[in-house]
Amino acid sequence: MSVKKEIFGIHPSGKEVYKFEIVNKQGMKAVITNFGAILISLFVKDKKGNFQDVVLGYDSLEEYLDNHPMFGATVGRNVNRISNAKFELDGKTYLLDKNRGNHNIHSDKEHGFHKVIWDYEITGENSVCLSYLSCDMEQGFPGKVYIKMTYALTETNGLILSYFATPNKRTILNVTNHTYFNLGENIFSTEFCIYAKSFTPVDEDIIPTGEIREVKNTPMDLTNYSYIGDRLNSNYHQLQIEKGYDHNYVLDHPHTGFRLIAQTRSMKSGIHMDVYSDMPGMQFYTSNSLKNTIGKNGVVYKKYDAFCMEPDYFPNAINTKGFEKPIFDSNKNFISTTMYQFY
């Protein structure tokens, strides 16, 4: 196992930005940059013994400076939607950037965690620890937050993402990774399984209505391995809204710790991926909004070319009665772990 560091580019501020390559004995390789704590590439062996990069992204730092789709991004302070771009905490109203109509998505797409240079430390032969101090009222959120995010590659082909954030006052923290995965050709050649008996329906603005609905007897049911291509054109209203999945799944066995929450596999490539997390929810997104985005090696990424599986607290939880609130303070740190296991 080894970690290799090299310059990825020069940021407009004049600071050097680095990328880190972690390679295990099987040849699996993860490439990370300290700009935005972004996962650039993940090379996994397919059924023919060839290594495929299973994540979407760009070739250069300059392209990541924009990164509107948020390829590989570490998202914070709050992932997903907050209705009307505002919330109340301890009797005070906080206003956020209106970056999706009248609402907020992913905190601040221009100044979020994925747009800052993180400090770094190579913490062993298989891991890189990235850290960042977010100041009080950054992106509109109260309190200073010191966050550490570690990428670690195992010898058994697992990529572990560990988060530890300490705020100095009560605030919202809901941090996750926004990698777009492509295990084979596109989502039509991939089977999905999500261990969730319920999901949170959304309105026309993709804001949860507050209902928790069972997936049984609906196209949202992925409790067994399923191809989803034929469901995208169904008349089920929840899929018609965005012509695809962009929904939070209410994961089974919440608050039981680190557990298997989802599985995917591509019959085309033979690559299987299991997802483990300790979060109560997971956003499943089928890249419905990708539109002819030029990525690595000049490849054009299109709608349905990839999927995201983002373990998190439910969208708009801070404003929704009955949803667990992602509120943390100096006596309650944000701690979370996700693992993507390949075989």
C-alpha positions as CSV (number, residue, x, y, z in Angstrom):
1,M,0.0,0.0,0.0
2,S,1.3,3.5,-0.8
3,V,0.3,7.1,-1.0
4,K,1.7,9.3,-3.7
5,K,1.4,13.1,-3.6
6,E,1.8,15.5,-6.6
7,I,0.8,19.0,-7.6
8,F,-2.7,19.0,-9.3
9,G,-2.6,22.7,-10.2
10,I,-2.4,26.3,-9.0
11,H,-5.5,27.8,-7.5
12,P,-6.5,31.4,-8.5
13,S,-5.4,32.4,-5.0
14,G,-1.9,31.4,-5.9
15,K,-1.9,28.4,-3.6
16,E,-0.7,25.0,-4.8
17,V,-3.4,22.2,-4.9
18,Y,-2.4,18.6,-4.6
19,K,-3.7,15.2,-5.6
20,F,-3.1,12.0,-3.7
21,E,-3.0,8.5,-5.2
22,I,-3.6,5.6,-2.9
23,V,-3.0,2.1,-4.3
24,N,-3.5,-1.2,-2.6
25,K,-1.8,-4.6,-3.4
26,Q,-4.6,-5.6,-5.7
27,G,-4.0,-2.5,-7.9
28,M,-7.2,-0.7,-6.9
29,K,-6.5,3.0,-6.9
30,A,-8.2,6.1,-5.4
31,V,-7.2,9.6,-6.5
32,I,-8.2,12.5,-4.2
33,T,-7.5,16.2,-4.2
34,N,-7.4,18.6,-1.3
35,F,-9.4,21.1,-3.4
36,G,-12.9,20.4,-2.1
37,A,-11.8,17.1,-0.6
38,I,-12.9,15.7,-3.9
39,L,-12.7,12.1,-5.1
40,I,-11.3,12.4,-8.6
41,S,-10.9,8.8,-9.7
42,L,-11.5,5.3,-8.4
43,F,-10.0,2.4,-10.5
44,V,-11.6,-1.0,-9.9
45,K,-11.0,-4.3,-11.6
46,D,-13.7,-5.6,-13.9
47,K,-14.6,-9.2,-14.8
48,K,-11.9,-9.2,-17.6
49,G,-9.2,-8.2,-15.2
50,N,-9.0,-4.6,-16.5
51,F,-9.1,-1.6,-14.3
52,Q,-12.0,0.9,-14.9
53,D,-12.4,4.3,-13.4
54,V,-15.9,4.0,-11.9
55,V,-16.4,7.7,-11.0
56,L,-17.2,10.7,-13.1
57,G,-15.0,13.8,-13.0
58,Y,-12.5,16.1,-14.7
59,D,-8.9,16.0,-15.8
60,S,-7.8,19.4,-14.4
61,L,-8.1,21.6,-11.4
62,E,-9.4,24.4,-13.6
63,E,-12.5,22.3,-14.5
64,Y,-13.2,21.6,-10.8
65,L,-13.2,25.3,-10.0
66,D,-16.7,25.3,-11.7
67,N,-17.9,21.7,-11.2
68,H,-21.6,22.6,-11.4
69,P,-22.6,18.9,-11.1
70,M,-20.4,18.6,-8.0
71,F,-18.5,15.5,-9.2
72,G,-16.8,13.7,-6.3
73,A,-17.5,16.6,-4.0
74,T,-17.5,16.7,-0.2
75,V,-20.7,18.6,0.4
76,G,-21.2,20.9,3.5
77,R,-22.3,22.3,5.6
78,N,-25.6,20.8,4.6
79,V,-26.2,18.4,1.8
80,N,-29.4,18.4,-0.2
81,R,-32.4,20.8,0.1
82,I,-33.5,23.4,2.6
83,S,-36.9,24.9,1.7
84,N,-37.2,28.6,1.1
85,A,-33.5,28.9,1.8
86,K,-33.9,29.5,5.4
87,F,-34.3,27.8,8.8
88,E,-34.8,28.7,12.4
89,L,-32.5,27.7,15.2
90,D,-33.0,28.7,18.9
91,G,-35.4,31.4,17.9
92,K,-33.2,33.0,15.2
93,T,-33.8,32.8,11.5
94,Y,-30.9,32.1,9.2
95,L,-31.0,33.0,5.5
96,L,-29.1,30.9,2.9
97,D,-28.3,31.3,-0.8
98,K,-31.3,30.8,-3.0
99,N,-29.6,28.6,-5.6
100,R,-32.5,26.3,-6.7
101,G,-35.5,28.5,-7.4
102,N,-36.6,29.8,-4.0
103,H,-34.8,27.0,-2.2
104,N,-31.3,26.1,-1.2
105,I,-29.4,23.0,-2.3
106,H,-26.0,21.8,-1.1
107,S,-25.5,24.9,1.1
108,D,-23.6,27.1,-1.4
109,K,-22.6,25.7,-4.8
110,E,-20.1,28.5,-5.3
111,H,-18.5,28.7,-1.8
112,G,-19.2,25.3,-0.2
113,F,-16.8,22.8,1.2
114,H,-16.2,21.5,-2.3
115,K,-14.8,24.9,-3.4
116,V,-12.1,25.5,-0.7
117,I,-8.6,24.2,-0.2
118,W,-8.3,21.8,2.7
119,D,-5.2,21.2,4.8
120,Y,-3.9,17.7,4.4
121,E,-1.9,15.0,6.2
122,I,-0.8,11.7,4.8
123,T,-1.8,9.6,7.8
124,G,-0.4,6.2,6.8
125,E,0.3,3.9,3.9
126,N,-3.4,3.9,2.9
127,S,-5.0,7.2,4.0
128,V,-5.1,10.9,3.7
129,C,-6.7,13.2,6.3
130,L,-8.1,16.5,5.0
131,S,-9.2,19.3,7.4
132,Y,-10.9,22.7,7.2
133,L,-12.0,25.4,9.5
134,S,-15.3,26.9,8.5
135,C,-15.8,30.3,10.0
136,D,-18.9,31.6,11.8
137,M,-21.8,32.4,9.4
138,E,-19.9,30.9,6.4
139,Q,-22.6,30.1,3.8
140,G,-25.1,31.6,6.2
141,F,-24.7,28.9,8.9
142,P,-23.9,29.8,12.6
143,G,-20.8,28.8,14.5
144,K,-17.3,27.9,13.6
145,V,-16.8,24.3,12.6
146,Y,-13.5,22.4,12.4
147,I,-14.0,19.4,10.2
148,K,-11.7,16.4,9.3
149,M,-12.4,14.1,6.5
150,T,-10.3,11.0,5.9
151,Y,-10.1,8.8,2.8
152,A,-8.7,5.3,3.4
153,L,-8.3,2.5,1.0
154,T,-8.3,-1.1,2.3
155,E,-6.5,-4.1,1.0
156,T,-9.9,-5.8,0.5
157,N,-11.0,-3.1,-2.0
158,G,-13.0,-0.9,0.2
159,L,-12.9,2.9,0.2
160,I,-13.7,4.4,3.6
161,L,-14.8,8.0,4.0
162,S,-14.8,9.2,7.6
163,Y,-16.1,12.5,8.9
164,F,-15.5,14.2,12.2
165,A,-16.7,17.8,12.7
166,T,-16.6,19.9,15.9
167,P,-18.7,23.1,16.1
168,N,-18.3,25.8,18.7
169,K,-22.1,26.5,19.0
170,R,-25.4,25.0,17.9
171,T,-25.5,24.6,14.1
172,I,-26.6,22.4,11.3
173,L,-24.1,19.7,10.0
174,N,-25.1,17.2,7.4
175,V,-22.0,16.3,5.4
176,T,-21.6,13.6,2.7
177,N,-19.9,12.8,-0.6
178,H,-21.5,13.5,-4.0
179,T,-19.6,11.1,-6.2
180,Y,-21.2,10.0,-9.5
181,F,-20.6,6.3,-10.0
182,N,-20.7,4.4,-13.3
183,L,-20.0,0.7,-12.9
184,G,-20.5,-0.3,-16.5
185,E,-22.2,1.7,-19.3
186,N,-24.9,3.7,-17.7
187,I,-27.7,3.2,-15.1
188,F,-29.6,0.9,-17.6
189,S,-26.9,-1.7,-17.4
190,T,-26.8,-1.6,-13.6
191,E,-29.0,-3.3,-10.9
192,F,-29.8,-1.5,-7.7
193,C,-30.7,-2.7,-4.2
194,I,-31.5,-0.3,-1.4
195,Y,-32.3,-1.6,2.1
196,A,-35.2,0.8,2.8
197,K,-38.9,0.0,3.2
198,S,-39.9,3.6,3.0
199,F,-38.9,6.9,1.3
200,T,-39.8,10.6,1.6
201,P,-42.0,11.8,-1.3
202,V,-41.2,15.2,-2.7
203,D,-43.2,18.1,-4.2
204,E,-42.6,19.7,-7.6
205,D,-39.5,21.5,-6.2
206,I,-38.0,18.2,-4.9
207,I,-38.7,19.3,-1.3
208,P,-39.9,16.5,0.9
209,T,-43.6,16.8,1.8
210,G,-43.0,15.5,5.3
211,E,-44.7,12.1,4.5
212,I,-42.8,8.9,5.0
213,R,-44.3,6.4,2.4
214,E,-43.8,2.7,2.1
215,V,-42.1,1.6,-1.2
216,K,-44.1,-1.6,-1.4
217,N,-46.1,-1.9,-4.6
218,T,-44.4,1.2,-6.1
219,P,-41.5,1.7,-8.6
220,M,-39.6,3.1,-5.6
221,D,-39.2,-0.5,-4.2
222,L,-35.5,-1.5,-4.5
223,T,-35.5,-3.9,-1.6
224,N,-34.3,-6.6,-4.1
225,Y,-31.9,-6.2,-7.0
226,S,-33.8,-4.4,-9.8
227,Y,-33.1,-2.8,-13.1
228,I,-34.7,0.6,-13.1
229,G,-34.7,1.6,-16.8
230,D,-38.3,0.6,-17.5
231,R,-39.5,2.5,-14.4
232,L,-38.2,5.9,-15.5
233,N,-41.1,6.2,-18.0
234,S,-43.7,5.0,-15.6
235,N,-46.7,7.1,-14.7
236,Y,-45.8,7.1,-11.0
237,H,-45.8,10.8,-10.1
238,Q,-42.7,10.7,-7.9
239,L,-40.6,9.6,-10.9
240,Q,-42.4,11.9,-13.4
241,I,-41.3,15.0,-11.4
242,E,-37.7,14.7,-12.4
243,K,-37.9,11.8,-14.9
244,G,-35.8,9.8,-12.6
245,Y,-34.8,9.1,-9.0
246,D,-33.8,12.0,-6.8
247,H,-35.2,10.8,-3.5
248,N,-34.3,10.2,0.1
249,Y,-34.6,6.6,1.2
250,V,-35.5,5.9,4.9
251,L,-32.9,3.3,5.6
252,D,-33.7,0.2,7.6
253,H,-32.4,-0.3,11.1
254,P,-31.5,3.4,11.9
255,H,-29.3,4.2,14.9
256,T,-27.8,0.7,14.9
257,G,-24.5,1.9,13.7
258,F,-22.4,1.0,10.6
259,R,-24.4,-1.3,8.4
260,L,-25.0,-2.4,4.8
261,I,-27.5,0.0,3.2
262,A,-27.3,-0.6,-0.5
263,Q,-25.8,-2.8,-3.2
264,T,-25.3,-2.3,-7.0
265,R,-23.8,-4.4,-9.7
266,S,-23.2,-4.2,-13.4
267,M,-23.6,-7.3,-15.5
268,K,-21.7,-5.6,-18.3
269,S,-18.5,-5.0,-16.3
270,G,-19.0,-7.6,-13.5
271,I,-18.3,-4.9,-10.9
272,H,-20.2,-5.1,-7.7
273,M,-20.4,-2.2,-5.1
274,D,-21.8,-2.4,-1.6
275,V,-22.5,0.7,0.4
276,Y,-22.2,0.9,4.2
277,S,-23.1,3.8,6.4
278,D,-24.3,4.8,9.9
279,M,-26.7,7.5,8.6
280,P,-30.5,7.3,8.8
281,G,-31.1,8.2,5.1
282,M,-29.6,8.0,1.7
283,Q,-30.3,10.2,-1.4
284,F,-30.5,8.1,-4.5
285,Y,-29.9,10.2,-7.6
286,T,-29.8,8.9,-11.2
287,S,-28.1,11.9,-12.8
288,N,-31.3,13.2,-14.3
289,S,-29.8,16.7,-14.8
290,L,-26.6,15.8,-16.5
291,K,-26.6,17.5,-19.9
292,N,-23.6,16.9,-22.3
293,T,-21.0,17.7,-19.7
294,I,-17.4,17.2,-20.9
295,G,-15.5,15.1,-18.4
296,K,-12.3,13.1,-18.2
297,N,-10.5,12.4,-21.5
298,G,-13.1,14.4,-23.4
299,V,-15.9,12.0,-22.6
300,V,-19.3,13.6,-22.8
301,Y,-21.5,12.7,-19.8
302,K,-25.2,12.6,-20.4
303,K,-28.4,12.1,-18.5
304,Y,-28.6,8.7,-16.8
305,D,-24.8,8.0,-17.3
306,A,-24.2,7.7,-13.6
307,F,-25.8,7.5,-10.1
308,C,-25.2,8.9,-6.7
309,M,-25.7,7.2,-3.3
310,E,-25.4,9.9,-0.6
311,P,-25.8,8.7,3.0
312,D,-27.2,11.6,5.1
313,Y,-29.9,13.1,7.3
314,F,-33.2,13.6,5.4
315,P,-33.5,16.6,3.1
316,N,-35.0,19.7,4.7
317,A,-35.0,17.9,8.0
318,I,-34.4,21.2,9.9
319,N,-37.8,22.5,8.6
320,T,-39.8,19.3,8.7
321,K,-41.8,18.0,11.7
322,G,-41.0,14.4,12.5
323,F,-37.6,14.3,10.7
324,E,-34.5,13.9,12.8
325,K,-32.7,17.2,13.1
326,P,-29.0,17.4,12.1
327,I,-28.2,19.8,14.9
328,F,-24.8,19.6,16.6
329,D,-22.9,21.7,19.1
330,S,-19.7,21.7,21.2
331,N,-21.0,18.8,23.2
332,K,-22.2,16.8,20.2
333,N,-19.8,16.3,17.3
334,F,-20.8,15.3,13.8
335,I,-19.3,11.8,13.3
336,S,-20.1,9.6,10.3
337,T,-18.5,6.9,8.2
338,T,-19.3,5.6,4.7
339,M,-17.7,2.7,2.9
340,Y,-17.9,1.7,-0.8
341,Q,-16.8,-1.9,-1.0
342,F,-16.0,-3.4,-4.4
343,Y,-15.7,-7.0,-5.6
